């Protein structure tokens, strides 16, 4: 059974702890990953890993929260907020994730919308 809340807790906590490689362990190797909603998805697993590898160097997450707005057997829509420092600049972010998990609770689809407030 898919457990979106458990997955999101692991995802957000590994992000906060700057554990980029641990974060990607939550993903299926064939994940369809959109860093931006209108852009193309990552074309390779190495591209996905590369996005998370830099988190260790350019971010410090101070706090986060999330709320699952909608959950079906196929996907979840999640509102998330974060306060972080990115490249030395403080940011408050409000965003939306659309995610799908497989039967092993690995991420198979990821798309995000976000606004820096």
N, C-alpha and C positions, 0 to 999 in steps of 0.2 A: 504494500500500500504506500502511496506517495505521502510524504509528510513535509509539506511546504514550510510550516513554521520551524520545524527542527532544522531543515536545510538552511533557511534564512538566518537562524541564530548562528549556525556554524559559519556561514558565508560572511556575515557582518562582523563577527568576532575575529575571524582570521584576517579580515581587512583591517580592523582596528589594531590588531597586533602586528600588522605589517608582515604577514606571513603569506606573501604572494604565491609561492609554490604550493603551500598548503591549501590556499584558496582554489587553485586550479585543480587540485585533487578532487574537488566537489563536482567537477565538470566531466561530462562524457567527452571522449577524444573526438567525436564527430559533432560537437555542439555547434549550433548555428548561432553565432555570437555577433550582435549588433552593438557597437559602442555608442552609436548615435542612431536615432530613429529613422532618419532619412538616408543614412549612408549604406554602403554595401557591408554585408557581414564579413567577418574575418575569413580569409581564404584558406588558412592552414592552422593546424594546432600550434605551431611555433608562433604565429601572429597573436593568438590568444594568450599564450604564455608570456610573450613579450609585453603585452599590456599590463600584466600583473607583476612582472619582474621589476618594473620601475617604481611600483608603489612603495617599495622599501626605501627608496632614495628621495622621492619627491613629495611624500605626504606624511602627515601625522594626524590621525583621527582622534579627536577629543571626546566625541559622543555621537551616538546614533540611536535611531528608533525606527520602527517600521510597523505597519498595519496591513494585514491582508484584507484587501477590499472585496475581492471576488476569488472564489476557488471552485474549479470544476475538475473533472477527472483528467482533463487535457492541459490545463494551464492555471496560473494564478496571476492576479494583478495586485501589485503591492505598492503602497505609498511609503516612501522612506525619507528620512531627514538625517542630515549629518552636519556636524561642525568639525572642521578640519583646518589644518594649515597645509597649503600646497605651494611648494617652492617659496616658502617664507611668508605667504600671504594668507591671512585668515579668510575662511569661507563658510557660509551657511548655505546648505543645499537642500532643496526640496525636489523630490523626484518620484518617478514611477518606474517599476520594473514589470515587464511581462516575462514570466518564466514558465518553463515546462521541465518536468523531471521524468526520467524513465522509471522502471520498476525497481531499480537499485538505488533510487533517489539521487541519481547523478543528473546534473543540468544538461538538457538537450537543446534548449532554446532560451536565448536571453536577448531582450531588447530593453533599452532604457531611455527615458526622457528625464531631463533634469534642468533645474534652473538654479543658478547661483544668485542668492538674494543679497 
